[in-house]
């Protein structure tokens, strides 16, 4: 069981990396956070979190970045926080999104979801064999591209989403559910994460997916799904 200080440090590292895309150092954390310990102790905490598999250190870098295990920890924290603050901080756009879903205005609903989150939005009414998608350009613009293989894997995922959706919908509950990297049932690229859930829309079960980079804004995405 991770203690509170280690958990808070890990959460800070991941949030800072999501915001900046840059490895996070102990000195940076010391300057921005009040953990009550010196940089040397923060460095020891980071070392321990790396040994436990939550962080890794890029070559020639003084900072750390999250592993998939780290992202899973972070997403779980955001899910817990969203459950505790359910509907406490809703924005004007979130009820509008729910209204669009209730009206079954799928293109508008997915366009809003994609625009708000900068992700690819997918909605599936499997009972009627209907699938809607919006936001591929948003997804591509927000990904960290490292090589051609990464680009190909994302394009391949987009092309194969339709055939994977039925099985993916069976694996998730009301949600939100979060899948990191290759653990996702609807994508296979190690560069992507998926937030998804099944929702009652007019008496039908609709599966909604937000597909984006592992550096996505989990806090906002989970909150929007929680409020649907």
Secondary structure, 3 states (H helix, E strand, C coil): CCCHHHHHHHHHHHHHHHHHCCCECHHHHHHHCCCCCCHHHHHHHHHHHHHCCCEECCCCCCCEEECHHHHHHHHHHHHHHHHHCCCCCCCHHHHHHHHHHHCCCHHHHHHHHHHHHCCEEEEEEHHHCEEEEECHHHHHHHCCCCCHHHHHHHHHHHHHHHHHHHHHHHHCCCCCEEEEHHHCCCCCCCCEEEEEEEEEECCEEEEEEEEEECCCCHHHHHHHHHCC
